[in-house]
Amino acid sequence: MSLPPHDPLLNARRTGYTRRGFGAEYHAHRPNPPAALVDLLLQLAGTRRPRLVVDLGSGTGISTTIWAPRAERVIGIEPLEEMRQIAEAGNTSPSVSFRAGVAQQIGVPDGAADIVTCAQSLHHTEPEGTLAEIGRILRVGGVFAAYDYDWPPMVHWEANRVFAAFTHGVRALRKKHGIGHEQELWGKDGHLERIQRSGLFRHVAQISLHNVEQCTAERWVGFARTIGIVLPVLDLGLSDDELGLTALREVAERTVGSAGLPWYVSYRVRAGVK
């Protein structure tokens, strides 16, 4: 696929999201959006059943298929082929489809979308062109929402403490091995201001939502392995002891176990009404 110079894949490649096998691990271990998110966006958009929902950076479909029972049509836009293939393979709804594409060139008619979402993806794409394209495809009164969760979710104080030590060690390994700067090109903390500054929306707000799911020790470690700062370090050929995964796994198995515990996932939703 020919990519424009501002394509979100540039950041995805830099952080390691294109490494082989990443998509399956991501899909197995990442949390699901809270059901309240769908209710909130429908309420803001003033509709019970939107004609079209567009999910940008749809990945493996986690953030796309939640709309299947509630919308007439749902389109997931994802530039990474492996992620898109997993989404297509797991999709069972005729109202949901996935397309290769980028956020600045969505390929949807003007004013056709009731709701547009970016789940854990807006920071990968150049914001000015992306927001302009979102504004083009949204109907008047339609809603755009960029939402991200804080990581790691809270599951057990010891598991979370060792998780923090693990990510500290990962950053030290990045520095030691000369792995590039980990800062996102367009950081999540700037989402709200950029959406406001675009001038495309009559009202912009940030809302906090939460979700509770079961997390096993396997999921806890798998989640850690899918974080952007970790991915390049996994390719160094180091042992699990050197990576800090052994300690992370041992504590998770002791505190969280194979039966698992609830993990509490906090989401920040930046919503704009056109």
N, C-alpha and C positions, 0 to 999 in steps of 0.2 A: 504494500500500500504506500502511495506517495504521500508524504506528510508535510504540512506547512511548517515554516520555521518556528512557529510558536506552539507547536503541538505538545500536548501534555505528556506524550511518551518521553520527551527529553528528560523530564524530572523522574518519570518512572524508571527509565533506564539507569539514571544516575544513582537512584536509591536501591536498585536491585530487584524491582518488581517483575522484571522479565526473566529472572532465573528459572530454569526448567523445574517443573514440579511445584512451583510456588502456588499456583492457582488452586490446586487440590488441597494443599495444606491450609491455605487461607480459608477456603470454603468450609473446611471441617472444623476450624477452631475459632473463627471470628464470631462475635455476638450478633444477634438479630436486632433490627430496630424495634422500638417499643410500639405496641399497637396504638397507643395514644397519639403517636405522630400522625398516623393516617386520619384519625378523628379530628385532630387539630387543624391540619391543612385543608380538609374538606370544609370545616367550619369557616376558616378564613377565606376560602374561595367561594363560599356561598353556594355549595352544591352538595347533594347527597351522592351523586354518581357522575363523576367527571367523564366527559367524552374522550379526553386524551390526557394521560400522564406520561411525561418524558423524564427518564432517569439517566442523568449524565454521569459517565464514569461508572457504569453499572456493574463492573467487575464480574463476579460469578453469579450475579442475580439475586444476592441476599436482599438488596435494597429495592429490587424491582418487583419480585413476585409477591411482596406483601400487598401490592395494589390489585392483584388479580381478582379477588372477590368483590372489589369496591369500584372498579372503573370499567368503562366500556372497552377501552383500548389502552395498552401500556407498551411503550417502546423503551428499551434499554440501549444506550449508546456506549460502546466500549471499544477502544482502539487495540487492546491487547488480545491477540487471537486465542491464547490458551485460556484466559479468563472467560472470554465470550463462549468458547466451546463448552466449558463446564456449565455455564448458564443455560445454553441451549439444550444440553443433554438432560438437565434436571427440570426443565420447564414442562409442565403438564397442562397449562392453560392456553386455549386457543386465542385468548384476548391479549396475550403477552408475546412480544417478539423482540429480537435483539439484532442490532445492526453494528457493523464496523463504522467507526466515525470518530470525529473529534468535536469538542464542545463549541468551537468557533464556526463549525459547518455542520449543523444538525440535520438539515434536509427535511424540515417540517414546514408546512406553509405558514405564512404570517397569521398570527392570532389563533392558531389551531389548538394550542395547549391550554388546559385549565390549570395544570400544576406541573412545575418543573422542579426536580430535586437533584442535589449533589450530595451523596453520602460518602464521607471520608475521601473526597476526590477533588474539591474545588482548589485545594492548595497545589494540585499538580498541573494546573492550567492557567495560562495567561488571563488575568481577570478582565481587562478592558474589552477584548474581543468576545470573551465568553459571556459577559453580562449583556453586551449589546445584542448578541444572538438570542439569549434568553428573553430579552425584552421584545425582540422581533416576533418570536413564536408564541408568547403568552397573549391571551385575550385580555381585554380590559377587565380588571377585577380578578384576574388570575394570580396565582401565588408561586413565588420561587422560594425554595428552602434549601439552604446549605447546612448540613448537620454532621457533627463529629462527636465521637465519644472520648472522654478522658481515659487514658490508660496508665497503668493497668486497672481493670475493675477491682473492686474490693471483694476479697473472698476469705482471707484469714490473715491476721496480723503478721504471723511469721512468714507465710508465703509471700505476702506483699513486701515485707522487709527484705527478703532474699531477692525478690524480683528487682527491687531498687538497686541492690548490690550488683546484680547481674548486669543491668543496663549501665551502671557506672563502670564496670569492668569492660563492657563492650566499647564504650567511648575511649577508654584507655588503650584498648587494642587498635581501634581505628587510628588513634594518634601515633602509636608505636609503629604501625605498618603503613603509615602515610596515606590512609584512605581519606578521600576528599571531605570537604566540609559537609556536615550533615544538615545544616539549616535549610528549611524548605524555601523555595524561590518566592512563594507567596504564602507566608505563614498563616495558620488558622486564626491567630489572634487578630489579624487584620481584616477578616471576612466582613464583619459587621460594618466597619467604616467604609470599606470599598463598595459594599452594596448601597449604603447610604449616599456615598459620593457620586455614584453612577447617575443619579437623578432620574432613574427609570421607575421608581416605586413611590407611591403616595404615602405608604407607611412601612417602616422597617422596625423590627423588634427582635430581641434575643429572648428565647424561652428555654428553660431547663426541663428536661424530661428524664425519666429513669426507667430502666428495665431490669428484671430479675430473671436469670436463667440458671440452670444447673451447670456447674463447672467441675470436671474431674481433673485429677492430676495430669492426665494425658493432654487434656484441652489446655490447661494452664501452661504447660511447657510448649505445646504446639502454637499457642497464641504468641508466646515470647519469640518463637522462631520466625514469625511472620512480620515482625515490626521492621519498619524501613531501615532503622539504624543498624539492625542486626544482620540483615541479609548479606551485605558485602563481607562481613566478618566470617560468615559461615563458609565462604569460598576460600578461606586462607589455608584450609587443610589442617586446622588445629584439632586437638582432641576435645571431647566434651569437658574434661577436667579443665583444660586451658581456656575454653570458652566460658566456663562458669555454668554450663548446663547441668553438670553432674550435681552440683550443690542445689541448683534450682529444682531439679527432679527429685532429689532425696527429700527435701523439705515438703514439696508438694505431695509426694506419696504418703508422707507421715501425717500431714495436717489436712489435706483435702481428700486424698485417697481415691480409689477406683469408683466408689459410690458417688463421690462428689459432694459439694456444698453449693448453696446459692451464691452466685456472684452478682454484685450490684453495679450496673453500668450506667454512668451518668452521661447524658447527651446535651450538647449545646446546639440549639436550633436557631439559625439566623433566617428569619422569614421576611420577605418583602411582598407587598400587595401592589400590583400594577394599577 
